[in-house]
Amino acid sequence: MADDIETALADPRVQMGFLIADTSRLLRTSFDAAMSGEGATRTKWRALIYVLRDAGLSQSRLAEYLDVGRAAAGETTACLVRDGLVERRKDAKDNRAWSLFATELGYATAPELTEVALKLIDEVFDGISSEEIDQVVGVLSKLSHALEGVGD
């Protein structure tokens, strides 16, 4: 049994899976720390960007984009509304649903938050060539595509 575990953990593919998860966690933590100086979070920034890109999207669709449950998306939306960055409007086709739209403040705030994000990205990717980035993006794209078909 222990030999099986050691063999599995020595497999570079398993190591890569752990490394992807660890890197993702560290990146999320770093983003939240960077955004906290602006009174925001990575999730609020991402949600605002999705609303800007897809004006009128529903909270359900936002939940899908953020990969969270509807309740969490509702909480994030409530924070954005409270901060004056987004407004909810009744969906014209479905009175039970809300459509989300960025406010003027949302449009003004997004570039500031994006600047913070880009500064962090520049720091994190310093010393990594564009060729290395392209290679990693290619591999991760293949993994993502393969995972979409798992369990079908």
C-alpha positions in Angstrom: 0.0 0.0 0.0 2.7 2.5 1.0 4.7 1.6 -2.2 1.6 2.4 -4.3 1.3 5.8 -2.6 5.0 6.5 -3.1 4.8 5.4 -6.7 1.7 7.6 -7.3 3.3 10.6 -5.7 6.5 10.2 -7.7 4.4 10.3 -10.9 5.1 13.7 -12.5 1.5 14.0 -13.6 0.4 13.6 -10.0 3.0 16.2 -8.9 1.7 18.5 -11.6 -1.9 18.2 -10.3 -0.7 19.1 -6.8 1.4 22.0 -8.2 -1.6 23.3 -10.2 -3.8 23.3 -7.1 -1.1 24.8 -4.9 -0.3 27.5 -7.4 -4.0 28.3 -7.9 -4.5 28.7 -4.1 -1.4 30.9 -3.8 -2.5 33.0 -6.7 -6.0 33.5 -5.2 -4.5 34.4 -1.8 -2.1 36.9 -3.4 -4.9 38.5 -5.5 -7.1 38.9 -2.4 -4.2 40.5 -0.5 -3.5 42.9 -3.4 -7.1 43.8 -3.9 -7.7 44.3 -0.1 -5.8 47.6 -0.4 -8.5 48.8 -2.8 -11.3 47.5 -0.5 -12.1 44.7 -2.9 -11.5 41.0 -3.4 -10.5 38.9 -6.4 -14.1 37.6 -6.5 -15.6 41.1 -6.5 -13.1 42.2 -9.2 -13.9 39.2 -11.4 -17.7 39.6 -10.9 -17.5 43.3 -11.9 -15.5 42.4 -15.0 -18.1 39.7 -16.0 -20.9 42.2 -15.5 -19.0 44.8 -17.7 -18.3 42.2 -20.4 -21.9 40.7 -20.4 -24.2 43.6 -19.4 -27.6 42.3 -18.3 -26.3 38.8 -17.2 -28.3 37.0 -14.6 -27.0 36.1 -11.1 -27.3 32.5 -12.1 -25.0 33.1 -15.1 -22.6 35.0 -12.8 -22.5 32.1 -10.4 -21.5 29.8 -13.4 -18.8 32.3 -14.4 -17.4 32.5 -10.9 -17.8 28.8 -10.3 -19.8 29.3 -7.1 -23.3 28.5 -5.9 -26.2 30.9 -6.5 -26.2 32.0 -2.8 -22.5 33.0 -3.0 -23.1 34.8 -6.3 -26.1 36.6 -4.6 -23.8 37.7 -1.7 -21.1 38.9 -4.1 -23.8 40.8 -6.1 -25.2 42.3 -2.9 -21.7 43.6 -2.0 -21.3 45.1 -5.5 -24.7 46.7 -5.3 -24.0 48.0 -1.7 -20.7 49.5 -3.0 -22.5 51.2 -5.9 -20.6 49.3 -8.6 -23.5 47.2 -10.0 -27.3 47.6 -10.1 -29.9 44.9 -10.2 -32.8 45.3 -12.6 -35.8 42.9 -13.0 -35.3 40.7 -16.0 -37.7 41.8 -18.8 -38.6 38.2 -19.6 -38.6 36.6 -16.2 -39.8 38.6 -13.1 -38.2 36.1 -10.8 -34.7 36.8 -12.2 -32.4 39.8 -11.8 -30.3 41.3 -14.6 -27.0 42.9 -13.5 -25.6 46.1 -15.0 -22.5 48.1 -14.0 -23.0 51.6 -12.7 -20.9 54.6 -13.7 -18.9 54.0 -10.5 -18.4 50.4 -11.6 -17.1 51.5 -15.0 -14.7 54.0 -13.2 -13.5 51.4 -10.6 -12.8 48.5 -12.9 -9.7 50.0 -14.5 -8.3 50.8 -11.0 -8.8 47.2 -9.8 -7.5 45.8 -13.1 -4.3 47.9 -12.7 -3.8 46.3 -9.3 -4.3 42.8 -10.8 -1.9 43.5 -13.7 0.7 44.8 -11.3 0.5 41.5 -9.4 0.6 39.5 -12.6 3.7 41.4 -13.7 5.3 40.6 -10.4 4.4 36.9 -10.4 5.4 36.4 -14.0 8.7 38.3 -13.8 11.5 36.1 -15.1 9.2 33.8 -17.0 9.5 34.1 -20.8 6.6 34.5 -23.2 7.6 31.2 -24.7 7.4 29.4 -21.3 4.0 31.0 -20.7 2.8 29.9 -24.2 3.9 26.4 -23.4 2.2 26.2 -20.0 -1.0 27.7 -21.5 -0.9 25.0 -24.2 -0.5 22.2 -21.7 -3.2 23.6 -19.4 -5.6 24.1 -22.4 -5.1 20.4 -23.3 -5.7 19.3 -19.7 -8.9 21.5 -19.5 -10.2 20.0 -22.8 -9.5 16.5 -21.6 -11.2 17.2 -18.3 -14.3 18.5 -20.0 -14.8 15.0 -21.5 -14.2 13.1 -18.2 -17.3 11.4 -16.8 -19.4 11.8 -20.0 
